[in-house]
Amino acid sequence: MSAEAPAARTKRKVYEKKLEKLQVELCHLQEWVKAEKLKVIIIFEGRDAAGKGGTIKALTEKVSPRVFRICALPAPSDRQKSQLFLQRYIEQFPAGGEIVIFDRSWYNRAGVEYVMGFCSPTEHRRFLELCPPVEKFAVDAGIILIKLWLEVGMEEQEQRFRARIDDPLRQWKLSPMDTESYRLWYNYSRARDMMLKATSSRHAPWTLIRSNDKRRARLNCISHLLEAIPHKRVQQERVRLPKRSSKGRYNDQATLRGMKFVEERY
């Protein structure tokens, strides 16, 4: 099946019902990660408008940001440019009981940096050579490393870009870099192919997710992650609210009289 193969879009009610079940299971996963002090890295890569942000939001909206930590690094500072390339990413690696989600990662070097000429061909080649052994070092140290590539088709990407142009709530998602990536579709395709071939290793393979249907992609992604991170449900005591103490009781609303509250417009 091609990336552009037509398929019925997932209906909202079906999507929301299935998503809720998966999010409940994510909460169970969260407790297991905390209890076992697991260290997990999830990398989200893909073209602009492939659906990374929406998928990450669906993945994290019902769990604790102290366990599921999103890392979306800005462009490197001058100081960071003088460091080892992977240094600023390694600083974000998880401690025990954490899942770090990279919304784009060190693989920027294999994509936008290479295509846009921000790194030299030698730096690009060196990166592809070093990535597998560095990732093996992380995996051997006990990190569960999951690498996801969201694959969106050419026509679908164009529709999403045009929707952003016309929607003031989404125009912030468009940058000159995004529009340039749209123009250089096949350059990015070749960069993707080189990256996948060089860095999909036995210890850290790439998994591709078709994302023309955003809702289906999110469901498939979360389902895959729940299988990729072995876990059990942690038995916890039922929480019971204690009786409120009346000691020191007073009218705690009266003391707020005269304070400035936000105007109730709604």
Residue pairs with C-beta under 8 A, 6 or more apart in sequence:
2 153
3 151
3 152
3 153
3 210
3 212
4 153
4 154
4 155
4 156
4 212
7 212
7 213
7 216
9 213
9 215
9 216
10 213
10 215
10 216
10 219
12 215
15 215
15 216
15 218
15 219
18 219
19 58
19 218
19 219
19 222
22 219
22 222
22 223
22 226
23 58
23 61
23 62
23 63
23 222
25 226
26 59
26 62
26 63
26 222
26 226
27 62
27 63
28 231
28 233
28 234
29 226
29 229
29 231
30 63
30 64
30 67
30 68
30 99
31 233
31 234
31 236
32 38
32 231
32 232
32 233
32 234
33 40
33 67
33 97
33 98
33 99
33 229
33 231
34 67
34 97
35 234
37 96
37 97
38 96
38 97
38 99
38 144
38 229
39 93
39 94
39 95
39 96
39 98
39 142
39 143
39 144
40 94
40 98
40 99
40 100
40 143
40 144
40 146
40 229
41 93
41 94
41 99
41 100
41 102
41 138
41 143
41 144
41 145
41 146
42 99
42 100
42 101
42 102
42 146
42 148
42 225
43 102
43 105
43 107
43 145
43 146
43 147
43 148
44 52
44 55
44 56
44 101
44 102
44 103
44 104
44 105
44 148
44 150
45 52
45 104
45 105
45 107
45 111
45 147
45 148
45 149
45 150
46 52
46 149
46 150
46 151
46 152
46 211
47 150
47 152
47 157
47 181
47 188
47 192
48 157
48 161
48 177
48 178
48 181
48 182
49 152
49 157
49 160
49 161
49 164
49 173
49 178
50 150
50 151
50 152
50 157
50 211
51 150
51 152
51 211
51 214
51 217
51 218
52 103
52 104
52 150
53 103
53 173
54 214
54 218
55 150
55 211
55 214
55 217
55 218
55 221
56 70
56 101
56 103
58 218
58 222
59 68
59 101
59 218
59 221
59 222
59 225
60 68
60 70
60 101
67 97
67 98
67 99
68 99
68 101
69 94
69 98
69 99
69 100
69 101
70 101
70 103
71 92
71 100
71 101
71 102
71 103
72 102
72 103
72 104
73 88
73 89
73 92
73 104
76 88
80 87
80 88
85 106
85 109
85 123
85 127
86 106
86 134
89 102
89 105
89 106
92 100
92 102
93 100
93 138
93 143
94 100
94 143
106 127
106 131
107 195
107 199
109 119
109 123
109 124
109 127
110 124
110 127
110 128
110 131
110 191
110 194
110 195
110 198
110 199
111 188
111 191
111 192
111 195
112 118
112 177
112 181
113 119
113 124
114 124
114 191
115 181
115 184
115 187
115 188
115 191
116 177
116 180
119 127
128 194
128 195
128 198
128 199
129 198
131 198
131 199
132 198
132 199
132 201
132 203
132 204
135 145
135 199
135 201
135 203
135 204
136 201
136 203
136 204
138 145
139 145
139 203
139 204
140 203
144 228
144 229
145 203
145 204
146 207
146 225
146 228
146 229
147 199
147 200
147 204
147 205
147 206
147 207
148 206
148 207
148 208
148 209
148 221
148 224
149 192
149 196
149 206
149 207
149 208
149 209
150 208
150 209
150 211
150 217
150 221
151 208
151 209
151 210
151 211
152 160
152 211
152 212
153 212
154 185
156 212
157 182
157 185
158 182
161 174
161 178
161 179
161 182
163 170
164 170
164 171
164 173
164 174
165 171
165 174
181 188
196 206
199 206
200 206
207 224
209 217
209 220
209 221
209 224
210 216
210 217
210 220
211 217
